[in-house]
Amino acid sequence: MHKEKKKINILVVYFHLPPYVKSDIELLKKHFNVFLLKYEGIKSLPKFLLKLTKCLLKADVVFTRFASTHAFFAVLLSKIFRRKSVVVVAGFDVANIPEINYGFARSSITRFMLKFTLNNADKVLPVAESLKRDAIKNVGVKGSNFQVVHNGYDPKIWKPGGKKENIVLTACGDLTESVIKRKGINIFVEAAKYIPEARFIVIGRRVEDSRELVEKAPKNVEFIDFLPQDKLLKYYQRAKVYCQLSRYEGHPNALSEAMLCECVPVGTKYGGIPEVIGDTGFYVPYGDAKAIAEAIKKALNSDKGKKARKRIKTLFPLERRETALFNIVHELLGGEHEELS
C-alpha cells in the first residue's frame, strides 16, 4: 500500500486583503491547507511575533505578498524555524521614487529590511519583469532566487458586454494626495478639458485630499466611489478607453481587467505598464495633459479593443499563476508531485 501524502500547510501572512491577495489565497486553497495571520502594525509586534511563532510550528511554507515589514519578520522566523518562505513582490516594496516620495526602498532602515527579506526568502516572485530589475537596482540584491510570476485574470469574469460608449475611465483606491500624484489622476482630470465631448470617469474613494480636485474638475469629469466587482465590470464594459497614467506601477490590475473588457489602453511607459499594454494601445509621457488628450482622442477612434483583450487572455491567464504557485511550493519542499500544466 502507498502511504497517502500529507497535505501541505501554507501560512499566509498579510497586512491587508485587497482582491489580488484574496485571489492568491483562493488559488492556494485549491491545493493546500491554508491558514491566515494578519500583521496589524508595529505597535502589535510582540503579539504578532508570538502568533507567528505558533503558526510556523505547523506550517510547511510561509507566503507573503509585498516584501514589507510583515514579510521581513515572516522570513526571519521562517529561517529560525527552518520553514520555506515565498515572498511576492508587487510594486511599492521595491520602489524608490523620490519625486513623489514613494517606495519602501526609500529609507536606509526599510531598505535593510527589504534586502534581508529578498536575499533570505527561498523564493521571490515579482509580478512583473520591471520589479525584478527595480529590486536589483534599488535594493542591491542579486535576484538569483527570483522568478517572475505575473498576476492572472479570469476572462470569463472580465469580458466585453454591450456597446462601447464615449467614456474614458481610470480607477484607483483611496484618492489620497500620494495616489493622485503617483497615478496621474490630476493629469487625467486636466486632460478632460481638451475633450469636452467625452465623458471622463474616475473610480476611487474620495477623501479630504481629493476635495479640491473634485471641486475644480471640468463638467465632463465624474467621480465614483469604490465599486464592487460586478458594478466595476459594467463600467469597464461601457468605457471605450482606459487610462493608466502612473509614474510607478507593478503589474496594474485594473488596466488588465479593463483590457479584457476590450477597453483601448492609454498608458505611460513606467514600471509594468508596457508589459501589460504591449502594442495594443497608446503611450504617453507622465504628467503631460495635452499629449495625453491627443492620445485619448486616437484611442477613442481606435479598434484595438479586441487586440487588447487577446493580449491579456493569452499572456496573463489565472490558470498560469495557479500552476506556477502550485509547482513552486512543491519544488521548495522537494517532494515528488504531479506538476500542474
C-alpha beads as a LAMMPS data file, in Angstrom:
LAMMPS data file: protein, C-alpha beads

341 atoms
340 bonds

1 atom types
1 bond types

-500.0 500.0 xlo xhi
-500.0 500.0 ylo yhi
-500.0 500.0 zlo zhi

Masses

1 110.0

Atoms # bond

1 1 1 0.000 0.000 0.000
2 1 1 1.139 3.509 -0.782
3 1 1 1.156 5.868 2.153
4 1 1 -1.105 8.841 1.480
5 1 1 0.855 12.062 1.241
6 1 1 0.252 14.627 3.936
7 1 1 -1.370 17.787 2.613
8 1 1 0.952 20.795 2.640
9 1 1 0.239 23.586 5.134
10 1 1 0.637 27.166 3.868
11 1 1 0.720 30.113 6.269
12 1 1 -0.291 33.346 4.535
13 1 1 0.938 36.415 6.431
14 1 1 -0.776 39.583 5.259
15 1 1 -1.217 43.246 6.135
16 1 1 -4.443 43.867 4.232
17 1 1 -6.657 41.874 1.859
18 1 1 -7.240 43.613 -1.476
19 1 1 -8.713 41.462 -4.289
20 1 1 -5.352 40.304 -5.674
21 1 1 -4.259 38.982 -2.237
22 1 1 -7.592 37.209 -1.842
23 1 1 -7.128 35.734 -5.313
24 1 1 -3.759 34.203 -4.362
25 1 1 -5.285 32.785 -1.179
26 1 1 -8.093 31.147 -3.170
27 1 1 -5.605 29.666 -5.651
28 1 1 -3.526 28.205 -2.815
29 1 1 -6.623 26.827 -1.072
30 1 1 -7.432 24.733 -4.134
31 1 1 -4.344 22.600 -3.469
32 1 1 -3.109 23.161 0.091
33 1 1 -4.245 23.676 3.665
34 1 1 -4.139 27.467 4.071
35 1 1 -4.343 29.464 7.279
36 1 1 -4.005 33.207 7.700
37 1 1 -2.196 35.575 10.033
38 1 1 -2.725 39.334 9.925
39 1 1 0.046 41.808 10.743
40 1 1 -1.581 44.826 12.395
41 1 1 1.356 47.200 12.609
42 1 1 4.479 47.790 14.649
43 1 1 2.555 48.545 17.861
44 1 1 1.240 44.984 17.930
45 1 1 4.625 43.424 17.083
46 1 1 5.148 41.349 20.293
47 1 1 1.711 39.750 19.956
48 1 1 2.261 39.212 16.226
49 1 1 5.640 37.511 16.731
50 1 1 4.128 35.166 19.309
51 1 1 1.305 34.215 16.949
52 1 1 3.730 33.875 14.051
53 1 1 5.921 31.508 16.069
54 1 1 2.925 29.293 16.936
55 1 1 1.721 29.279 13.337
56 1 1 5.146 28.395 11.954
57 1 1 5.248 25.272 14.090
58 1 1 2.509 23.743 11.954
59 1 1 3.369 25.399 8.629
60 1 1 5.439 23.962 5.790
61 1 1 5.653 27.206 3.825
62 1 1 5.051 30.851 4.743
63 1 1 3.666 33.027 1.950
64 1 1 3.514 36.847 1.905
65 1 1 2.533 39.414 -0.677
66 1 1 4.601 42.651 -0.586
67 1 1 8.123 42.461 0.806
68 1 1 7.478 44.999 3.546
69 1 1 7.582 44.801 7.361
70 1 1 5.343 41.739 7.767
71 1 1 7.418 39.833 5.203
72 1 1 10.680 40.715 6.968
73 1 1 9.523 39.084 10.204
74 1 1 7.918 36.164 8.376
75 1 1 11.157 35.383 6.522
76 1 1 13.324 35.954 9.614
77 1 1 11.337 33.490 11.728
78 1 1 10.982 31.029 8.875
79 1 1 14.791 30.835 8.766
80 1 1 14.941 30.239 12.515
81 1 1 12.298 27.502 12.385
82 1 1 13.606 26.056 9.117
83 1 1 10.453 26.634 7.144
84 1 1 10.316 27.559 3.481
85 1 1 9.279 31.083 2.525
86 1 1 7.750 32.676 -0.573
87 1 1 7.524 36.457 -0.990
88 1 1 5.530 38.118 -3.770
89 1 1 6.978 41.479 -4.854
90 1 1 4.177 43.687 -6.154
91 1 1 5.438 47.265 -6.570
92 1 1 5.618 49.606 -3.578
93 1 1 8.026 47.257 -1.821
94 1 1 10.947 47.703 -4.270
95 1 1 10.133 51.236 -5.461
96 1 1 12.291 54.280 -4.772
97 1 1 10.775 57.346 -6.455
98 1 1 11.996 60.479 -4.603
99 1 1 9.987 62.977 -6.666
100 1 1 6.700 61.525 -5.419
101 1 1 8.084 60.264 -2.092
102 1 1 7.093 56.702 -2.942
103 1 1 8.536 53.297 -2.123
104 1 1 9.544 51.004 0.726
105 1 1 13.126 51.134 -0.583
106 1 1 13.412 54.867 0.129
107 1 1 14.924 54.860 3.644
108 1 1 18.054 53.072 4.862
109 1 1 16.127 51.194 7.575
110 1 1 13.423 49.819 5.320
111 1 1 15.991 49.093 2.604
112 1 1 17.952 46.974 5.112
113 1 1 14.781 45.036 5.971
114 1 1 13.937 44.664 2.307
115 1 1 17.394 43.407 1.388
116 1 1 17.286 40.795 4.144
117 1 1 13.824 39.661 3.046
118 1 1 14.697 39.336 -0.633
119 1 1 18.058 37.661 -0.025
120 1 1 16.747 35.162 2.522
121 1 1 13.350 34.185 1.164
122 1 1 13.538 30.808 -0.544
123 1 1 11.594 32.160 -3.497
124 1 1 10.808 35.749 -4.515
125 1 1 8.035 36.190 -7.055
126 1 1 7.888 39.647 -8.706
127 1 1 4.620 40.139 -10.589
128 1 1 6.429 41.999 -13.396
129 1 1 9.847 41.893 -15.044
130 1 1 10.286 45.582 -14.181
131 1 1 10.046 44.769 -10.464
132 1 1 12.917 42.303 -10.672
133 1 1 15.032 44.998 -12.300
134 1 1 13.993 47.533 -9.630
135 1 1 14.841 45.132 -6.816
136 1 1 18.331 44.577 -8.200
137 1 1 18.852 48.306 -8.838
138 1 1 17.205 49.847 -5.746
139 1 1 17.967 47.210 -3.118
140 1 1 21.223 45.704 -4.356
141 1 1 20.137 42.053 -4.408
142 1 1 21.389 39.540 -6.960
143 1 1 17.961 38.111 -7.725
144 1 1 19.123 34.503 -8.126
145 1 1 16.119 33.319 -6.094
146 1 1 13.673 35.407 -8.190
147 1 1 11.041 34.012 -10.539
148 1 1 8.680 36.404 -12.309
149 1 1 5.073 35.228 -11.979
150 1 1 2.609 37.720 -13.399
151 1 1 -0.825 38.335 -11.943
152 1 1 -3.582 36.290 -13.534
153 1 1 -7.118 37.110 -14.653
154 1 1 -10.258 35.179 -15.484
155 1 1 -11.535 36.166 -18.962
156 1 1 -14.896 34.587 -18.128
157 1 1 -15.392 37.250 -15.440
158 1 1 -13.712 40.202 -17.139
159 1 1 -15.374 40.169 -20.544
160 1 1 -16.901 42.632 -23.003
161 1 1 -20.638 43.273 -22.911
162 1 1 -22.866 45.704 -24.760
163 1 1 -21.964 48.711 -26.860
164 1 1 -18.941 50.867 -26.091
165 1 1 -19.656 54.490 -25.184
166 1 1 -17.630 57.688 -25.439
167 1 1 -16.246 57.076 -21.946
168 1 1 -12.645 57.416 -20.745
169 1 1 -12.033 55.575 -17.471
170 1 1 -9.398 55.321 -14.772
171 1 1 -9.570 53.615 -11.368
172 1 1 -7.611 53.575 -8.118
173 1 1 -8.094 53.038 -4.384
174 1 1 -8.415 55.967 -2.000
175 1 1 -7.898 59.349 -3.661
176 1 1 -5.134 60.444 -1.312
177 1 1 -2.574 63.050 -2.330
178 1 1 0.016 60.311 -2.882
179 1 1 -2.273 58.200 -5.079
180 1 1 -3.467 61.210 -7.084
181 1 1 0.119 62.149 -7.915
182 1 1 1.507 58.643 -8.494
183 1 1 -1.352 57.507 -10.713
184 1 1 -1.658 60.824 -12.555
185 1 1 -5.302 61.321 -11.572
186 1 1 -4.850 65.088 -11.542
187 1 1 -3.471 64.968 -15.092
188 1 1 -6.335 62.694 -16.193
189 1 1 -8.768 65.331 -14.926
190 1 1 -6.816 68.114 -16.640
191 1 1 -6.779 66.216 -19.940
192 1 1 -10.594 66.055 -19.859
193 1 1 -10.927 69.761 -20.629
194 1 1 -9.359 69.177 -24.066
195 1 1 -12.031 66.595 -24.985
196 1 1 -15.333 68.064 -23.715
197 1 1 -17.369 65.718 -25.915
198 1 1 -16.133 62.656 -23.979
199 1 1 -17.175 61.533 -20.514
200 1 1 -14.254 61.057 -18.106
201 1 1 -14.800 58.849 -15.052
202 1 1 -12.547 58.402 -12.017
203 1 1 -13.405 55.402 -9.830
204 1 1 -11.863 55.813 -6.394
205 1 1 -12.835 56.540 -2.829
206 1 1 -12.960 60.290 -2.201
207 1 1 -11.145 61.547 0.897
208 1 1 -10.235 65.015 2.154
209 1 1 -7.125 65.102 -0.068
210 1 1 -9.285 64.957 -3.193
211 1 1 -11.754 67.699 -2.285
212 1 1 -10.060 70.421 -4.372
213 1 1 -9.514 68.092 -7.330
214 1 1 -13.207 67.181 -7.382
215 1 1 -14.436 70.752 -6.940
216 1 1 -12.270 72.167 -9.749
217 1 1 -12.779 69.325 -12.230
218 1 1 -14.313 70.100 -15.647
219 1 1 -18.022 69.334 -16.072
220 1 1 -17.322 66.232 -18.157
221 1 1 -15.469 64.536 -15.257
222 1 1 -17.380 62.280 -12.874
223 1 1 -16.056 60.823 -9.617
224 1 1 -17.494 57.500 -8.465
225 1 1 -16.634 55.903 -5.133
226 1 1 -15.217 52.396 -4.815
227 1 1 -17.348 49.753 -6.592
228 1 1 -17.787 46.000 -6.042
229 1 1 -16.512 43.762 -8.828
230 1 1 -19.847 43.258 -10.611
231 1 1 -20.526 47.018 -10.862
232 1 1 -16.920 47.815 -11.810
233 1 1 -17.261 45.304 -14.651
234 1 1 -20.189 47.299 -16.082
235 1 1 -18.027 50.433 -16.304
236 1 1 -15.202 48.524 -17.991
237 1 1 -17.716 47.168 -20.499
238 1 1 -19.117 50.616 -21.324
239 1 1 -15.807 52.535 -21.461
240 1 1 -14.011 52.798 -24.807
241 1 1 -10.687 53.881 -23.258
242 1 1 -8.874 53.009 -20.039
243 1 1 -6.023 55.254 -18.818
244 1 1 -3.069 54.173 -16.656
245 1 1 -1.129 57.422 -16.345
246 1 1 1.072 56.365 -13.428
247 1 1 4.615 57.323 -12.510
248 1 1 5.023 53.858 -10.989
249 1 1 3.193 50.526 -11.212
250 1 1 3.977 46.871 -10.721
251 1 1 1.518 44.799 -12.739
252 1 1 -1.550 47.087 -12.940
253 1 1 -4.646 45.016 -12.179
254 1 1 -7.371 47.475 -13.190
255 1 1 -5.651 48.085 -16.530
256 1 1 -5.527 44.337 -17.205
257 1 1 -9.186 43.856 -16.238
258 1 1 -10.260 46.778 -18.432
259 1 1 -8.301 45.425 -21.402
260 1 1 -10.071 42.085 -21.022
261 1 1 -13.299 44.076 -21.405
262 1 1 -11.929 45.476 -24.697
263 1 1 -11.012 48.941 -23.420
264 1 1 -8.305 50.558 -25.538
265 1 1 -5.385 51.280 -23.170
266 1 1 -3.566 54.603 -22.840
267 1 1 -0.578 54.490 -20.503
268 1 1 2.867 55.681 -19.550
269 1 1 5.980 53.563 -20.041
270 1 1 6.748 53.249 -16.316
271 1 1 7.022 50.002 -14.368
272 1 1 4.966 47.077 -15.589
273 1 1 2.575 49.169 -17.723
274 1 1 4.346 48.408 -21.046
275 1 1 4.426 44.690 -20.138
276 1 1 0.648 44.777 -19.948
277 1 1 -0.178 47.080 -22.879
278 1 1 2.409 45.827 -25.366
279 1 1 1.427 47.053 -28.845
280 1 1 -2.314 47.166 -28.159
281 1 1 -2.654 50.806 -27.066
282 1 1 -1.139 54.264 -26.922
283 1 1 1.790 55.546 -24.832
284 1 1 2.032 58.989 -23.251
285 1 1 4.574 60.971 -21.207
286 1 1 3.810 61.189 -17.493
287 1 1 2.246 64.485 -16.476
288 1 1 1.643 65.983 -19.949
289 1 1 -2.109 66.681 -20.155
290 1 1 -2.109 67.885 -23.777
291 1 1 -0.165 64.877 -25.061
292 1 1 -2.432 62.575 -23.058
293 1 1 -5.538 64.228 -24.522
294 1 1 -4.197 63.685 -28.058
295 1 1 -3.561 60.007 -27.319
296 1 1 -7.036 59.605 -25.816
297 1 1 -8.591 61.093 -28.974
298 1 1 -6.755 58.476 -31.040
299 1 1 -7.836 55.717 -28.651
300 1 1 -11.483 56.800 -28.839
301 1 1 -11.315 56.286 -32.608
302 1 1 -9.303 53.068 -32.398
303 1 1 -10.384 49.465 -32.933
304 1 1 -7.633 47.981 -30.723
305 1 1 -10.012 46.760 -28.005
306 1 1 -10.223 43.168 -29.263
307 1 1 -6.432 43.014 -29.597
308 1 1 -6.082 44.287 -26.016
309 1 1 -8.374 41.545 -24.703
310 1 1 -6.497 38.867 -26.646
311 1 1 -3.167 40.002 -25.164
312 1 1 -4.304 39.719 -21.536
313 1 1 -6.152 36.463 -22.169
314 1 1 -3.057 34.948 -23.795
315 1 1 -0.278 36.262 -21.545
316 1 1 -1.882 36.504 -18.101
317 1 1 -4.455 33.749 -17.578
318 1 1 -5.339 32.960 -13.979
319 1 1 -4.549 29.273 -14.574
320 1 1 -0.915 30.119 -15.350
321 1 1 -0.447 31.808 -11.969
322 1 1 -2.165 28.903 -10.219
323 1 1 0.139 26.405 -11.924
324 1 1 3.238 28.420 -11.033
325 1 1 2.297 28.741 -7.342
326 1 1 1.499 25.028 -7.113
327 1 1 4.766 23.951 -8.716
328 1 1 6.909 26.405 -6.734
329 1 1 5.549 25.186 -3.389
330 1 1 6.219 21.540 -4.295
331 1 1 9.684 22.283 -5.658
332 1 1 10.632 24.083 -2.432
333 1 1 9.613 21.106 -0.344
334 1 1 11.476 18.689 -2.593
335 1 1 8.630 16.185 -2.761
336 1 1 7.635 14.137 -5.745
337 1 1 4.499 15.528 -7.298
338 1 1 2.473 15.772 -10.437
339 1 1 3.154 19.207 -11.897
340 1 1 0.158 21.207 -12.994
341 1 1 0.381 22.215 -16.626

Bonds

1 1 1 2
2 1 2 3
3 1 3 4
4 1 4 5
5 1 5 6
6 1 6 7
7 1 7 8
8 1 8 9
9 1 9 10
10 1 10 11
11 1 11 12
12 1 12 13
13 1 13 14
14 1 14 15
15 1 15 16
16 1 16 17
17 1 17 18
18 1 18 19
19 1 19 20
20 1 20 21
21 1 21 22
22 1 22 23
23 1 23 24
24 1 24 25
25 1 25 26
26 1 26 27
27 1 27 28
28 1 28 29
29 1 29 30
30 1 30 31
31 1 31 32
32 1 32 33
33 1 33 34
34 1 34 35
35 1 35 36
36 1 36 37
37 1 37 38
38 1 38 39
39 1 39 40
40 1 40 41
41 1 41 42
42 1 42 43
43 1 43 44
44 1 44 45
45 1 45 46
46 1 46 47
47 1 47 48
48 1 48 49
49 1 49 50
50 1 50 51
51 1 51 52
52 1 52 53
53 1 53 54
54 1 54 55
55 1 55 56
56 1 56 57
57 1 57 58
58 1 58 59
59 1 59 60
60 1 60 61
61 1 61 62
62 1 62 63
63 1 63 64
64 1 64 65
65 1 65 66
66 1 66 67
67 1 67 68
68 1 68 69
69 1 69 70
70 1 70 71
71 1 71 72
72 1 72 73
73 1 73 74
74 1 74 75
75 1 75 76
76 1 76 77
77 1 77 78
78 1 78 79
79 1 79 80
80 1 80 81
81 1 81 82
82 1 82 83
83 1 83 84
84 1 84 85
85 1 85 86
86 1 86 87
87 1 87 88
88 1 88 89
89 1 89 90
90 1 90 91
91 1 91 92
92 1 92 93
93 1 93 94
94 1 94 95
95 1 95 96
96 1 96 97
97 1 97 98
98 1 98 99
99 1 99 100
100 1 100 101
101 1 101 102
102 1 102 103
103 1 103 104
104 1 104 105
105 1 105 106
106 1 106 107
107 1 107 108
108 1 108 109
109 1 109 110
110 1 110 111
111 1 111 112
112 1 112 113
113 1 113 114
114 1 114 115
115 1 115 116
116 1 116 117
117 1 117 118
118 1 118 119
119 1 119 120
120 1 120 121
121 1 121 122
122 1 122 123
123 1 123 124
124 1 124 125
125 1 125 126
126 1 126 127
127 1 127 128
128 1 128 129
129 1 129 130
130 1 130 131
131 1 131 132
132 1 132 133
133 1 133 134
134 1 134 135
135 1 135 136
136 1 136 137
137 1 137 138
138 1 138 139
139 1 139 140
140 1 140 141
141 1 141 142
142 1 142 143
143 1 143 144
144 1 144 145
145 1 145 146
146 1 146 147
147 1 147 148
148 1 148 149
149 1 149 150
150 1 150 151
151 1 151 152
152 1 152 153
153 1 153 154
154 1 154 155
155 1 155 156
156 1 156 157
157 1 157 158
158 1 158 159
159 1 159 160
160 1 160 161
161 1 161 162
162 1 162 163
163 1 163 164
164 1 164 165
165 1 165 166
166 1 166 167
167 1 167 168
168 1 168 169
169 1 169 170
170 1 170 171
171 1 171 172
172 1 172 173
173 1 173 174
174 1 174 175
175 1 175 176
176 1 176 177
177 1 177 178
178 1 178 179
179 1 179 180
180 1 180 181
181 1 181 182
182 1 182 183
183 1 183 184
184 1 184 185
185 1 185 186
186 1 186 187
187 1 187 188
188 1 188 189
189 1 189 190
190 1 190 191
191 1 191 192
192 1 192 193
193 1 193 194
194 1 194 195
195 1 195 196
196 1 196 197
197 1 197 198
198 1 198 199
199 1 199 200
200 1 200 201
201 1 201 202
202 1 202 203
203 1 203 204
204 1 204 205
205 1 205 206
206 1 206 207
207 1 207 208
208 1 208 209
209 1 209 210
210 1 210 211
211 1 211 212
212 1 212 213
213 1 213 214
214 1 214 215
215 1 215 216
216 1 216 217
217 1 217 218
218 1 218 219
219 1 219 220
220 1 220 221
221 1 221 222
222 1 222 223
223 1 223 224
224 1 224 225
225 1 225 226
226 1 226 227
227 1 227 228
228 1 228 229
229 1 229 230
230 1 230 231
231 1 231 232
232 1 232 233
233 1 233 234
234 1 234 235
235 1 235 236
236 1 236 237
237 1 237 238
238 1 238 239
239 1 239 240
240 1 240 241
241 1 241 242
242 1 242 243
243 1 243 244
244 1 244 245
245 1 245 246
246 1 246 247
247 1 247 248
248 1 248 249
249 1 249 250
250 1 250 251
251 1 251 252
252 1 252 253
253 1 253 254
254 1 254 255
255 1 255 256
256 1 256 257
257 1 257 258
258 1 258 259
259 1 259 260
260 1 260 261
261 1 261 262
262 1 262 263
263 1 263 264
264 1 264 265
265 1 265 266
266 1 266 267
267 1 267 268
268 1 268 269
269 1 269 270
270 1 270 271
271 1 271 272
272 1 272 273
273 1 273 274
274 1 274 275
275 1 275 276
276 1 276 277
277 1 277 278
278 1 278 279
279 1 279 280
280 1 280 281
281 1 281 282
282 1 282 283
283 1 283 284
284 1 284 285
285 1 285 286
286 1 286 287
287 1 287 288
288 1 288 289
289 1 289 290
290 1 290 291
291 1 291 292
292 1 292 293
293 1 293 294
294 1 294 295
295 1 295 296
296 1 296 297
297 1 297 298
298 1 298 299
299 1 299 300
300 1 300 301
301 1 301 302
302 1 302 303
303 1 303 304
304 1 304 305
305 1 305 306
306 1 306 307
307 1 307 308
308 1 308 309
309 1 309 310
310 1 310 311
311 1 311 312
312 1 312 313
313 1 313 314
314 1 314 315
315 1 315 316
316 1 316 317
317 1 317 318
318 1 318 319
319 1 319 320
320 1 320 321
321 1 321 322
322 1 322 323
323 1 323 324
324 1 324 325
325 1 325 326
326 1 326 327
327 1 327 328
328 1 328 329
329 1 329 330
330 1 330 331
331 1 331 332
332 1 332 333
333 1 333 334
334 1 334 335
335 1 335 336
336 1 336 337
337 1 337 338
338 1 338 339
339 1 339 340
340 1 340 341
